[in-house]
């Protein structure tokens, strides 16, 4: 897993928690089914704000460069759908 970052990030303190959180969100989302943050939270037990941050991380090349589709479904509610980048696509991004 690639290193996280941020102004208050301390690897020793935060990496284990953020890594396992990232993995939980990825496991739920890897089927490409659209879900709201609340639905993801119900599956992972993680706060919606943390899930949102992990979905943003998944878009970054160092976390896979996946596509996360965000769709407005009404009344301020959105669904998120993960489209995984295939390993050969990831390699091309790194070159």
Secondary structure, DSSP 8 states (H G I E B T S, - for coil): ------TT--HHHHHHHHHHHHHHHHHHHTT---B-HHHHHHHH---HHHHHHHHHHHHSGGGT--EEEEEEEETTEEEEEEE---HHHHHHHH-
